[in-house]
Amino acid sequence: MRYIKVWIHLVWSTKNREPLLTSEIRFKVLEHILQNGRSKGIFIDFVNGYTDHVHCLVSLGAEQSLSKIMHLIKGESSFWINKNHLSVSKFEWQTEYFAASVSESNIDRVRQYIKNQEKHHTRKTFQDEMMR
């Protein structure tokens, strides 16, 4: 029997960091990412974001790769946003993404950080954060 715990904190942005994830659509998009990911066997523990990016805490399964998960999450969600006309212009995610492993002892801290994105970005921009 396999027991695998590989926690990954994922972050990706809208194309050119455009603030397209307005409060009117952001929560619909985040809920869709969560539900769609789960329907594809991706264990998404927590997801949140701000106007120009998304944070996601996932646990990789034994047969999953990081690149495949990102392809499924980003590709399908941009297709869904465009299909449902949630953005006034064509919606795209930036090609790049950030991924960092998270130790089991830091899971709650990462969840809190992801949960507080709106408050967090009143003090620091996404670009400042990524440069750090």
N, CA, C and O atoms as CSV, one atom per row, in Angstrom:
chain,resi,resn,atom,element,x,y,z
A,1,MET,N,N,0.842,-1.183,0.000
A,1,MET,CA,C,0.000,0.000,0.000
A,1,MET,C,C,0.884,1.243,0.000
A,1,MET,O,O,1.826,1.348,0.786
A,2,ARG,N,N,0.570,2.177,-0.886
A,2,ARG,CA,C,1.330,3.414,-0.986
A,2,ARG,C,C,0.742,4.471,-0.062
A,2,ARG,O,O,-0.474,4.600,0.074
A,3,TYR,N,N,1.623,5.209,0.555
A,3,TYR,CA,C,1.207,6.382,1.328
A,3,TYR,C,C,2.065,7.539,0.844
A,3,TYR,O,O,3.267,7.582,1.105
A,4,ILE,N,N,1.448,8.472,0.141
A,4,ILE,CA,C,2.188,9.570,-0.464
A,4,ILE,C,C,1.586,10.888,-0.010
A,4,ILE,O,O,0.378,11.104,-0.109
A,5,LYS,N,N,2.434,11.753,0.483
A,5,LYS,CA,C,2.026,13.107,0.842
A,5,LYS,C,C,3.032,14.068,0.226
A,5,LYS,O,O,4.121,14.272,0.761
A,6,VAL,N,N,2.660,14.646,-0.890
A,6,VAL,CA,C,3.508,15.633,-1.555
A,6,VAL,C,C,2.658,16.885,-1.737
A,6,VAL,O,O,1.846,16.971,-2.658
A,7,TRP,N,N,2.853,17.841,-0.859
A,7,TRP,CA,C,2.095,19.085,-0.896
A,7,TRP,C,C,2.844,20.114,-1.739
A,7,TRP,O,O,4.055,20.286,-1.604
A,8,ILE,N,N,2.101,20.791,-2.610
A,8,ILE,CA,C,2.680,21.804,-3.488
A,8,ILE,C,C,1.829,23.081,-3.416
A,8,ILE,O,O,0.603,23.034,-3.516
A,9,HIS,N,N,2.501,24.207,-3.242
A,9,HIS,CA,C,1.852,25.520,-3.305
A,9,HIS,C,C,2.083,26.051,-4.718
A,9,HIS,O,O,3.222,26.287,-5.120
A,10,LEU,N,N,1.007,26.234,-5.460
A,10,LEU,CA,C,1.062,26.691,-6.848
A,10,LEU,C,C,0.581,28.134,-6.942
A,10,LEU,O,O,-0.353,28.531,-6.246
A,11,VAL,N,N,1.216,28.905,-7.796
A,11,VAL,CA,C,0.794,30.280,-8.052
A,11,VAL,C,C,0.944,30.537,-9.549
A,11,VAL,O,O,1.975,30.216,-10.140
A,12,TRP,N,N,-0.078,31.110,-10.152
A,12,TRP,CA,C,0.013,31.504,-11.559
A,12,TRP,C,C,-0.795,32.778,-11.756
A,12,TRP,O,O,-1.687,33.098,-10.970
A,13,SER,N,N,-0.461,33.499,-12.824
A,13,SER,CA,C,-1.095,34.798,-13.037
A,13,SER,C,C,-1.841,34.843,-14.362
A,13,SER,O,O,-1.678,33.994,-15.238
A,14,THR,N,N,-2.657,35.864,-14.460
A,14,THR,CA,C,-3.325,36.144,-15.722
A,14,THR,C,C,-2.267,36.628,-16.717
A,14,THR,O,O,-1.210,37.120,-16.321
A,15,LYS,N,N,-2.559,36.485,-17.990
A,15,LYS,CA,C,-1.608,36.934,-19.028
A,15,LYS,C,C,-1.302,38.413,-18.825
A,15,LYS,O,O,-2.206,39.234,-18.667
A,16,ASN,N,N,-0.022,38.734,-18.833
A,16,ASN,CA,C,0.468,40.100,-18.637
A,16,ASN,C,C,0.013,40.706,-17.302
A,16,ASN,O,O,0.006,41.925,-17.126
A,17,ARG,N,N,-0.355,39.850,-16.395
A,17,ARG,CA,C,-0.826,40.261,-15.059
A,17,ARG,C,C,-1.979,41.261,-15.122
A,17,ARG,O,O,-2.093,42.168,-14.297
A,18,GLU,N,N,-2.814,41.066,-16.113
A,18,GLU,CA,C,-4.003,41.917,-16.249
A,18,GLU,C,C,-4.942,41.631,-15.077
A,18,GLU,O,O,-5.120,40.469,-14.714
A,19,PRO,N,N,-5.543,42.652,-14.481
A,19,PRO,CA,C,-6.448,42.447,-13.340
A,19,PRO,C,C,-7.841,41.993,-13.783
A,19,PRO,O,O,-8.834,42.678,-13.539
A,20,LEU,N,N,-7.899,40.838,-14.433
A,20,LEU,CA,C,-9.148,40.345,-15.017
A,20,LEU,C,C,-10.029,39.567,-14.031
A,20,LEU,O,O,-11.217,39.363,-14.279
A,21,LEU,N,N,-9.436,39.138,-12.915
A,21,LEU,CA,C,-10.216,38.366,-11.939
A,21,LEU,C,C,-10.879,39.331,-10.960
A,21,LEU,O,O,-10.542,39.384,-9.777
A,22,THR,N,N,-11.828,40.087,-11.491
A,22,THR,CA,C,-12.538,41.063,-10.677
A,22,THR,C,C,-13.383,40.344,-9.633
A,22,THR,O,O,-13.637,39.144,-9.737
A,23,SER,N,N,-13.807,41.090,-8.636
A,23,SER,CA,C,-14.608,40.471,-7.576
A,23,SER,C,C,-15.899,39.866,-8.131
A,23,SER,O,O,-16.464,38.961,-7.518
A,24,GLU,N,N,-16.372,40.351,-9.277
A,24,GLU,CA,C,-17.597,39.802,-9.873
A,24,GLU,C,C,-17.407,38.371,-10.379
A,24,GLU,O,O,-18.343,37.572,-10.347
A,25,ILE,N,N,-16.201,38.047,-10.845
A,25,ILE,CA,C,-16.009,36.708,-11.410
A,25,ILE,C,C,-15.036,35.833,-10.632
A,25,ILE,O,O,-15.051,34.611,-10.775
A,26,ARG,N,N,-14.193,36.444,-9.813
A,26,ARG,CA,C,-13.116,35.685,-9.157
A,26,ARG,C,C,-13.630,34.465,-8.405
A,26,ARG,O,O,-13.077,33.376,-8.563
A,27,PHE,N,N,-14.655,34.613,-7.605
A,27,PHE,CA,C,-15.115,33.494,-6.788
A,27,PHE,C,C,-15.773,32.398,-7.625
A,27,PHE,O,O,-15.718,31.223,-7.264
A,28,LYS,N,N,-16.392,32.777,-8.734
A,28,LYS,CA,C,-16.924,31.773,-9.660
A,28,LYS,C,C,-15.776,30.962,-10.266
A,28,LYS,O,O,-15.846,29.737,-10.362
A,29,VAL,N,N,-14.726,31.668,-10.669
A,29,VAL,CA,C,-13.569,31.011,-11.270
A,29,VAL,C,C,-12.886,30.096,-10.259
A,29,VAL,O,O,-12.555,28.955,-10.582
A,30,LEU,N,N,-12.674,30.581,-9.051
A,30,LEU,CA,C,-12.018,29.780,-8.020
A,30,LEU,C,C,-12.832,28.539,-7.672
A,30,LEU,O,O,-12.276,27.452,-7.508
A,31,GLU,N,N,-14.131,28.700,-7.563
A,31,GLU,CA,C,-14.993,27.543,-7.275
A,31,GLU,C,C,-14.953,26.552,-8.429
A,31,GLU,O,O,-14.943,25.340,-8.212
A,32,HIS,N,N,-14.930,27.063,-9.652
A,32,HIS,CA,C,-14.847,26.172,-10.811
A,32,HIS,C,C,-13.515,25.415,-10.815
A,32,HIS,O,O,-13.489,24.211,-11.071
A,33,ILE,N,N,-12.417,26.107,-10.534
A,33,ILE,CA,C,-11.114,25.439,-10.474
A,33,ILE,C,C,-11.145,24.322,-9.442
A,33,ILE,O,O,-10.665,23.218,-9.701
A,34,LEU,N,N,-11.703,24.604,-8.286
A,34,LEU,CA,C,-11.790,23.602,-7.215
A,34,LEU,C,C,-12.621,22.395,-7.646
A,34,LEU,O,O,-12.172,21.257,-7.512
A,35,GLN,N,N,-13.809,22.628,-8.154
A,35,GLN,CA,C,-14.707,21.534,-8.531
A,35,GLN,C,C,-14.172,20.757,-9.732
A,35,GLN,O,O,-14.208,19.526,-9.738
A,36,ASN,N,N,-13.683,21.455,-10.734
A,36,ASN,CA,C,-13.167,20.784,-11.916
A,36,ASN,C,C,-11.926,19.960,-11.583
A,36,ASN,O,O,-11.773,18.832,-12.053
A,37,GLY,N,N,-11.048,20.533,-10.773
A,37,GLY,CA,C,-9.858,19.792,-10.361
A,37,GLY,C,C,-10.215,18.507,-9.648
A,37,GLY,O,O,-9.659,17.447,-9.935
A,38,ARG,N,N,-11.133,18.609,-8.730
A,38,ARG,CA,C,-11.556,17.416,-7.984
A,38,ARG,C,C,-12.189,16.381,-8.904
A,38,ARG,O,O,-12.000,15.180,-8.713
A,39,SER,N,N,-12.945,16.848,-9.909
A,39,SER,CA,C,-13.572,15.893,-10.835
A,39,SER,C,C,-12.527,15.172,-11.683
A,39,SER,O,O,-12.801,14.098,-12.218
A,40,LYS,N,N,-11.342,15.748,-11.808
A,40,LYS,CA,C,-10.254,15.128,-12.572
A,40,LYS,C,C,-9.264,14.395,-11.670
A,40,LYS,O,O,-8.191,13.987,-12.117
A,41,GLY,N,N,-9.628,14.230,-10.401
A,41,GLY,CA,C,-8.776,13.487,-9.477
A,41,GLY,C,C,-7.609,14.283,-8.919
A,41,GLY,O,O,-6.647,13.708,-8.411
A,42,ILE,N,N,-7.691,15.601,-9.012
A,42,ILE,CA,C,-6.659,16.463,-8.450
A,42,ILE,C,C,-7.124,16.876,-7.060
A,42,ILE,O,O,-8.200,17.457,-6.912
A,43,PHE,N,N,-6.318,16.578,-6.037
A,43,PHE,CA,C,-6.712,16.950,-4.686
A,43,PHE,C,C,-6.293,18.394,-4.433
A,43,PHE,O,O,-5.141,18.683,-4.113
A,44,ILE,N,N,-7.270,19.291,-4.587
A,44,ILE,CA,C,-7.049,20.706,-4.302
A,44,ILE,C,C,-7.543,20.955,-2.891
A,44,ILE,O,O,-8.741,20.883,-2.619
A,45,ASP,N,N,-6.624,21.245,-2.007
A,45,ASP,CA,C,-6.957,21.483,-0.613
A,45,ASP,C,C,-7.525,22.878,-0.412
A,45,ASP,O,O,-8.496,23.062,0.322
A,46,PHE,N,N,-6.918,23.859,-1.068
A,46,PHE,CA,C,-7.358,25.243,-0.878
A,46,PHE,C,C,-6.990,26.041,-2.118
A,46,PHE,O,O,-5.926,25.837,-2.704
A,47,VAL,N,N,-7.875,26.954,-2.518
A,47,VAL,CA,C,-7.617,27.817,-3.669
A,47,VAL,C,C,-8.162,29.207,-3.364
A,47,VAL,O,O,-9.238,29.349,-2.783
A,48,ASN,N,N,-7.417,30.217,-3.757
A,48,ASN,CA,C,-7.846,31.598,-3.608
A,48,ASN,C,C,-6.962,32.441,-4.518
A,48,ASN,O,O,-6.015,31.931,-5.116
A,49,GLY,N,N,-7.264,33.699,-4.619
A,49,GLY,CA,C,-6.458,34.553,-5.459
A,49,GLY,C,C,-6.829,35.997,-5.326
A,49,GLY,O,O,-7.543,36.403,-4.408
A,50,TYR,N,N,-6.332,36.762,-6.258
A,50,TYR,CA,C,-6.589,38.188,-6.292
A,50,TYR,C,C,-6.880,38.558,-7.743
A,50,TYR,O,O,-7.126,37.667,-8.556
A,51,THR,N,N,-6.862,39.811,-8.083
A,51,THR,CA,C,-7.304,40.242,-9.405
A,51,THR,C,C,-6.450,39.723,-10.554
A,51,THR,O,O,-6.931,39.617,-11.683
A,52,ASP,N,N,-5.178,39.398,-10.278
A,52,ASP,CA,C,-4.293,39.007,-11.373
A,52,ASP,C,C,-3.569,37.684,-11.153
A,52,ASP,O,O,-2.657,37.354,-11.911
A,53,HIS,N,N,-3.951,36.929,-10.143
A,53,HIS,CA,C,-3.267,35.650,-9.914
A,53,HIS,C,C,-4.086,34.728,-9.012
A,53,HIS,O,O,-5.050,35.139,-8.367
A,54,VAL,N,N,-3.658,33.458,-8.994
A,54,VAL,CA,C,-4.320,32.420,-8.203
A,54,VAL,C,C,-3.266,31.661,-7.412
A,54,VAL,O,O,-2.165,31.403,-7.898
A,55,HIS,N,N,-3.628,31.307,-6.176
A,55,HIS,CA,C,-2.818,30.426,-5.329
A,55,HIS,C,C,-3.616,29.147,-5.131
A,55,HIS,O,O,-4.838,29.184,-4.982
A,56,CYS,N,N,-2.929,28.030,-5.129
A,56,CYS,CA,C,-3.594,26.748,-4.984
A,56,CYS,C,C,-2.691,25.813,-4.176
A,56,CYS,O,O,-1.499,25.696,-4.463
A,57,LEU,N,N,-3.253,25.156,-3.180
A,57,LEU,CA,C,-2.518,24.159,-2.407
A,57,LEU,C,C,-3.037,22.796,-2.833
A,57,LEU,O,O,-4.214,22.488,-2.650
A,58,VAL,N,N,-2.155,21.977,-3.402
A,58,VAL,CA,C,-2.558,20.659,-3.886
A,58,VAL,C,C,-1.681,19.579,-3.272
A,58,VAL,O,O,-0.558,19.826,-2.832
A,59,SER,N,N,-2.227,18.392,-3.261
A,59,SER,CA,C,-1.463,17.214,-2.870
A,59,SER,C,C,-1.372,16.324,-4.100
A,59,SER,O,O,-2.388,15.869,-4.627
A,60,LEU,N,N,-0.158,16.082,-4.548
A,60,LEU,CA,C,0.032,15.262,-5.746
A,60,LEU,C,C,-0.250,13.801,-5.464
A,60,LEU,O,O,0.149,13.272,-4.426
A,61,GLY,N,N,-0.928,13.160,-6.374
A,61,GLY,CA,C,-1.155,11.729,-6.293
A,61,GLY,C,C,0.023,10.965,-6.882
A,61,GLY,O,O,0.893,11.554,-7.524
A,62,ALA,N,N,0.049,9.684,-6.668
A,62,ALA,CA,C,1.167,8.840,-7.102
A,62,ALA,C,C,1.391,8.883,-8.610
A,62,ALA,O,O,2.531,8.781,-9.062
A,63,GLU,N,N,0.352,9.028,-9.377
A,63,GLU,CA,C,0.469,9.000,-10.841
A,63,GLU,C,C,0.387,10.386,-11.464
A,63,GLU,O,O,0.259,10.502,-12.683
A,64,GLN,N,N,0.457,11.436,-10.660
A,64,GLN,CA,C,0.293,12.787,-11.181
A,64,GLN,C,C,1.635,13.507,-11.280
A,64,GLN,O,O,2.531,13.307,-10.461
A,65,SER,N,N,1.745,14.342,-12.294
A,65,SER,CA,C,2.923,15.200,-12.419
A,65,SER,C,C,2.466,16.645,-12.283
A,65,SER,O,O,1.314,16.980,-12.562
A,66,LEU,N,N,3.365,17.468,-11.861
A,66,LEU,CA,C,3.078,18.883,-11.686
A,66,LEU,C,C,2.655,19.528,-13.004
A,66,LEU,O,O,1.680,20.279,-13.047
A,67,SER,N,N,3.377,19.238,-14.062
A,67,SER,CA,C,3.051,19.854,-15.353
A,67,SER,C,C,1.671,19.424,-15.855
A,67,SER,O,O,0.949,20.233,-16.438
A,68,LYS,N,N,1.301,18.179,-15.638
A,68,LYS,CA,C,-0.018,17.698,-16.075
A,68,LYS,C,C,-1.137,18.371,-15.273
A,68,LYS,O,O,-2.158,18.769,-15.836
A,69,ILE,N,N,-0.940,18.495,-13.970
A,69,ILE,CA,C,-1.944,19.156,-13.133
A,69,ILE,C,C,-2.122,20.611,-13.555
A,69,ILE,O,O,-3.249,21.093,-13.677
A,70,MET,N,N,-1.013,21.308,-13.777
A,70,MET,CA,C,-1.107,22.709,-14.184
A,70,MET,C,C,-1.782,22.839,-15.546
A,70,MET,O,O,-2.578,23.753,-15.762
A,71,HIS,N,N,-1.469,21.941,-16.448
A,71,HIS,CA,C,-2.118,21.959,-17.761
A,71,HIS,C,C,-3.632,21.777,-17.605
A,71,HIS,O,O,-4.413,22.499,-18.224
A,72,LEU,N,N,-4.036,20.826,-16.790
A,72,LEU,CA,C,-5.463,20.569,-16.596
A,72,LEU,C,C,-6.167,21.744,-15.924
A,72,LEU,O,O,-7.255,22.135,-16.344
A,73,ILE,N,N,-5.561,22.302,-14.898
A,73,ILE,CA,C,-6.204,23.392,-14.160
A,73,ILE,C,C,-6.255,24.666,-15.007
A,73,ILE,O,O,-7.321,25.255,-15.179
A,74,LYS,N,N,-5.118,25.083,-15.526
A,74,LYS,CA,C,-5.074,26.344,-16.255
A,74,LYS,C,C,-5.792,26.266,-17.601
A,74,LYS,O,O,-6.559,27.164,-17.948
A,75,GLY,N,N,-5.550,25.214,-18.345
A,75,GLY,CA,C,-6.158,25.098,-19.666
A,75,GLY,C,C,-7.669,25.031,-19.618
A,75,GLY,O,O,-8.360,25.738,-20.353
A,76,GLU,N,N,-8.171,24.182,-18.754
A,76,GLU,CA,C,-9.622,24.020,-18.675
A,76,GLU,C,C,-10.283,25.272,-18.118
A,76,GLU,O,O,-11.344,25.668,-18.600
A,77,SER,N,N,-9.680,25.906,-17.110
A,77,SER,CA,C,-10.325,27.078,-16.504
A,77,SER,C,C,-10.363,28.263,-17.473
A,77,SER,O,O,-11.357,28.989,-17.506
A,78,SER,N,N,-9.310,28.475,-18.258
A,78,SER,CA,C,-9.362,29.577,-19.226
A,78,SER,C,C,-10.410,29.285,-20.306
A,78,SER,O,O,-11.127,30.187,-20.740
A,79,PHE,N,N,-10.492,28.019,-20.737
A,79,PHE,CA,C,-11.530,27.630,-21.694
A,79,PHE,C,C,-12.910,27.915,-21.114
A,79,PHE,O,O,-13.765,28.475,-21.801
A,80,TRP,N,N,-13.139,27.534,-19.854
A,80,TRP,CA,C,-14.430,27.728,-19.185
A,80,TRP,C,C,-14.772,29.206,-19.046
A,80,TRP,O,O,-15.914,29.601,-19.284
A,81,ILE,N,N,-13.796,30.028,-18.662
A,81,ILE,CA,C,-14.024,31.470,-18.520
A,81,ILE,C,C,-14.453,32.068,-19.855
A,81,ILE,O,O,-15.403,32.848,-19.914
A,82,ASN,N,N,-13.750,31.701,-20.926
A,82,ASN,CA,C,-14.091,32.232,-22.250
A,82,ASN,C,C,-15.430,31.698,-22.749
A,82,ASN,O,O,-16.221,32.451,-23.317
A,83,LYS,N,N,-15.690,30.413,-22.546
A,83,LYS,CA,C,-16.949,29.805,-22.984
A,83,LYS,C,C,-18.149,30.470,-22.315
A,83,LYS,O,O,-19.204,30.630,-22.929
A,84,ASN,N,N,-17.976,30.857,-21.049
A,84,ASN,CA,C,-19.060,31.479,-20.292
A,84,ASN,C,C,-19.028,33.004,-20.334
A,84,ASN,O,O,-19.780,33.664,-19.618
A,85,HIS,N,N,-18.165,33.556,-21.166
A,85,HIS,CA,C,-18.078,35.009,-21.380
A,85,HIS,C,C,-17.958,35.782,-20.063
A,85,HIS,O,O,-18.621,36.799,-19.862
A,86,LEU,N,N,-17.098,35.279,-19.173
A,86,LEU,CA,C,-16.909,35.944,-17.883
A,86,LEU,C,C,-15.935,37.114,-17.971
A,86,LEU,O,O,-15.869,37.935,-17.057
A,87,SER,N,N,-15.189,37.194,-19.046
A,87,SER,CA,C,-14.222,38.269,-19.240
A,87,SER,C,C,-14.620,39.069,-20.474
A,87,SER,O,O,-15.092,38.504,-21.461
A,88,VAL,N,N,-14.430,40.379,-20.417
A,88,VAL,CA,C,-14.807,41.221,-21.556
A,88,VAL,C,C,-13.892,41.003,-22.756
A,88,VAL,O,O,-14.304,41.197,-23.900
A,89,SER,N,N,-12.649,40.600,-22.493
A,89,SER,CA,C,-11.726,40.273,-23.574
A,89,SER,C,C,-11.332,38.800,-23.448
A,89,SER,O,O,-11.699,38.133,-22.480
A,90,LYS,N,N,-10.587,38.302,-24.429
A,90,LYS,CA,C,-10.166,36.909,-24.373
A,90,LYS,C,C,-9.329,36.688,-23.113
A,90,LYS,O,O,-8.380,37.427,-22.853
A,91,PHE,N,N,-9.683,35.676,-22.341
A,91,PHE,CA,C,-8.983,35.390,-21.088
A,91,PHE,C,C,-7.880,34.375,-21.336
A,91,PHE,O,O,-8.090,33.364,-22.005
A,92,GLU,N,N,-6.700,34.656,-20.789
A,92,GLU,CA,C,-5.577,33.726,-20.868
A,92,GLU,C,C,-4.785,33.789,-19.570
A,92,GLU,O,O,-4.717,34.826,-18.909
A,93,TRP,N,N,-4.185,32.648,-19.221
A,93,TRP,CA,C,-3.234,32.607,-18.117
A,93,TRP,C,C,-1.827,32.798,-18.672
A,93,TRP,O,O,-1.548,32.450,-19.819
A,94,GLN,N,N,-0.959,33.345,-17.858
A,94,GLN,CA,C,0.462,33.420,-18.194
A,94,GLN,C,C,0.979,31.981,-18.343
A,94,GLN,O,O,0.503,31.086,-17.644
A,95,THR,N,N,1.920,31.753,-19.217
A,95,THR,CA,C,2.465,30.410,-19.427
A,95,THR,C,C,3.183,29.899,-18.188
A,95,THR,O,O,3.032,28.738,-17.809
A,96,GLU,N,N,3.962,30.765,-17.559
A,96,GLU,CA,C,4.765,30.355,-16.414
A,96,GLU,C,C,3.904,30.179,-15.164
A,96,GLU,O,O,2.771,30.656,-15.093
A,97,TYR,N,N,4.466,29.489,-14.196
A,97,TYR,CA,C,3.841,29.360,-12.887
A,97,TYR,C,C,4.923,29.120,-11.845
A,97,TYR,O,O,6.063,28.790,-12.173
A,98,PHE,N,N,4.547,29.288,-10.599
A,98,PHE,CA,C,5.440,29.076,-9.464
A,98,PHE,C,C,4.942,27.845,-8.713
A,98,PHE,O,O,3.737,27.669,-8.536
A,99,ALA,N,N,5.852,27.008,-8.279
A,99,ALA,CA,C,5.486,25.837,-7.486
A,99,ALA,C,C,6.545,25.628,-6.409
A,99,ALA,O,O,7.744,25.673,-6.686
A,100,ALA,N,N,6.092,25.401,-5.186
A,100,ALA,CA,C,7.024,25.143,-4.083
A,100,ALA,C,C,6.449,24.028,-3.224
A,100,ALA,O,O,5.247,23.983,-2.962
A,101,SER,N,N,7.317,23.139,-2.794
A,101,SER,CA,C,6.864,22.068,-1.903
A,101,SER,C,C,6.580,22.661,-0.526
A,101,SER,O,O,7.190,23.649,-0.118
A,102,VAL,N,N,5.655,22.045,0.169
A,102,VAL,CA,C,5.251,22.500,1.497
A,102,VAL,C,C,5.339,21.322,2.447
A,102,VAL,O,O,4.798,20.251,2.172
A,103,SER,N,N,6.019,21.521,3.561
A,103,SER,CA,C,6.103,20.439,4.544
A,103,SER,C,C,4.773,20.312,5.281
A,103,SER,O,O,4.029,21.283,5.418
A,104,GLU,N,N,4.491,19.121,5.744
A,104,GLU,CA,C,3.244,18.840,6.463
A,104,GLU,C,C,3.056,19.808,7.635
A,104,GLU,O,O,1.931,20.213,7.927
A,105,SER,N,N,4.133,20.174,8.295
A,105,SER,CA,C,4.041,21.062,9.462
A,105,SER,C,C,3.674,22.497,9.091
A,105,SER,O,O,3.290,23.273,9.966
A,106,ASN,N,N,3.782,22.866,7.819
A,106,ASN,CA,C,3.452,24.229,7.384
A,106,ASN,C,C,2.140,24.345,6.616
A,106,ASN,O,O,1.807,25.422,6.122
A,107,ILE,N,N,1.408,23.270,6.512
A,107,ILE,CA,C,0.158,23.288,5.736
A,107,ILE,C,C,-0.807,24.360,6.230
A,107,ILE,O,O,-1.344,25.121,5.425
A,108,ASP,N,N,-1.036,24.432,7.527
A,108,ASP,CA,C,-1.986,25.422,8.050
A,108,ASP,C,C,-1.531,26.849,7.771
A,108,ASP,O,O,-2.357,27.716,7.489
A,109,ARG,N,N,-0.240,27.100,7.847
A,109,ARG,CA,C,0.280,28.441,7.580
A,109,ARG,C,C,0.083,28.812,6.108
A,109,ARG,O,O,-0.272,29.949,5.797
A,110,VAL,N,N,0.309,27.866,5.215
A,110,VAL,CA,C,0.108,28.131,3.780
A,110,VAL,C,C,-1.377,28.337,3.488
A,110,VAL,O,O,-1.732,29.216,2.703
A,111,ARG,N,N,-2.244,27.545,4.103
A,111,ARG,CA,C,-3.702,27.745,3.931
A,111,ARG,C,C,-4.106,29.155,4.346
A,111,ARG,O,O,-4.860,29.823,3.638
A,112,GLN,N,N,-3.605,29.608,5.497
A,112,GLN,CA,C,-3.942,30.952,5.982
A,112,GLN,C,C,-3.428,32.021,5.015
A,112,GLN,O,O,-4.125,32.992,4.722
A,113,TYR,N,N,-2.232,31.832,4.538
A,113,TYR,CA,C,-1.656,32.773,3.581
A,113,TYR,C,C,-2.521,32.842,2.315
A,113,TYR,O,O,-2.818,33.931,1.824
A,114,ILE,N,N,-2.916,31.702,1.800
A,114,ILE,CA,C,-3.763,31.664,0.605
A,114,ILE,C,C,-5.121,32.284,0.899
A,114,ILE,O,O,-5.652,33.038,0.083
A,115,LYS,N,N,-5.675,31.976,2.043
A,115,LYS,CA,C,-6.992,32.492,2.437
A,115,LYS,C,C,-7.011,34.018,2.485
A,115,LYS,O,O,-8.018,34.632,2.131
A,116,ASN,N,N,-5.913,34.636,2.916
A,116,ASN,CA,C,-5.870,36.083,3.136
A,116,ASN,C,C,-5.294,36.879,1.972
A,116,ASN,O,O,-4.701,37.936,2.187
A,117,GLN,N,N,-5.452,36.400,0.759
A,117,GLN,CA,C,-4.862,37.067,-0.398
A,117,GLN,C,C,-5.336,38.507,-0.585
A,117,GLN,O,O,-4.522,39.391,-0.851
A,118,GLU,N,N,-6.610,38.748,-0.454
A,118,GLU,CA,C,-7.124,40.099,-0.683
A,118,GLU,C,C,-6.513,41.077,0.325
A,118,GLU,O,O,-6.055,42.157,-0.049
A,119,LYS,N,N,-6.511,40.704,1.565
A,119,LYS,CA,C,-5.912,41.550,2.613
A,119,LYS,C,C,-4.406,41.702,2.387
A,119,LYS,O,O,-3.855,42.796,2.511
A,120,HIS,N,N,-3.765,40.613,2.062
A,120,HIS,CA,C,-2.317,40.609,1.849
A,120,HIS,C,C,-1.915,41.584,0.739
A,120,HIS,O,O,-0.919,42.296,0.867
A,121,HIS,N,N,-2.684,41.616,-0.342
A,121,HIS,CA,C,-2.313,42.445,-1.484
A,121,HIS,C,C,-2.742,43.899,-1.358
A,121,HIS,O,O,-2.522,44.684,-2.280
A,122,THR,N,N,-3.339,44.270,-0.254
A,122,THR,CA,C,-3.525,45.698,0.009
A,122,THR,C,C,-2.208,46.310,0.470
A,122,THR,O,O,-2.027,47.525,0.399
A,123,ARG,N,N,-1.281,45.462,0.947
A,123,ARG,CA,C,0.024,45.927,1.439
A,123,ARG,C,C,1.153,45.678,0.451
A,123,ARG,O,O,2.133,46.423,0.439
A,124,LYS,N,N,1.038,44.650,-0.372
A,124,LYS,CA,C,2.139,44.258,-1.252
A,124,LYS,C,C,1.559,43.750,-2.567
A,124,LYS,O,O,0.638,42.934,-2.573
A,125,THR,N,N,2.107,44.240,-3.686
A,125,THR,CA,C,1.603,43.787,-4.984
A,125,THR,C,C,2.109,42.385,-5.289
A,125,THR,O,O,3.089,41.924,-4.704
A,126,PHE,N,N,1.442,41.727,-6.195
A,126,PHE,CA,C,1.856,40.394,-6.631
A,126,PHE,C,C,3.258,40.446,-7.226
A,126,PHE,O,O,4.078,39.562,-6.980
A,127,GLN,N,N,3.527,41.483,-8.009
A,127,GLN,CA,C,4.845,41.601,-8.643
A,127,GLN,C,C,5.944,41.763,-7.583
A,127,GLN,O,O,6.997,41.134,-7.690
A,128,ASP,N,N,5.711,42.595,-6.569
A,128,ASP,CA,C,6.685,42.750,-5.476
A,128,ASP,C,C,6.924,41.426,-4.783
A,128,ASP,O,O,8.058,41.079,-4.452
A,129,GLU,N,N,5.861,40.698,-4.570
A,129,GLU,CA,C,5.953,39.401,-3.901
A,129,GLU,C,C,6.754,38.390,-4.718
A,129,GLU,O,O,7.577,37.658,-4.170
A,130,MET,N,N,6.516,38.351,-6.017
A,130,MET,CA,C,7.213,37.383,-6.864
A,130,MET,C,C,8.708,37.739,-6.995
A,130,MET,O,O,9.547,36.849,-7.132
A,131,MET,N,N,9.026,39.014,-6.955
A,131,MET,CA,C,10.424,39.439,-7.020
A,131,MET,C,C,11.192,38.998,-5.772
A,131,MET,O,O,12.395,38.742,-5.824
A,132,ARG,N,N,10.476,38.916,-4.660
A,132,ARG,CA,C,11.073,38.494,-3.391
A,132,ARG,C,C,11.329,37.029,-3.454
A,132,ARG,O,O,11.831,36.448,-2.493
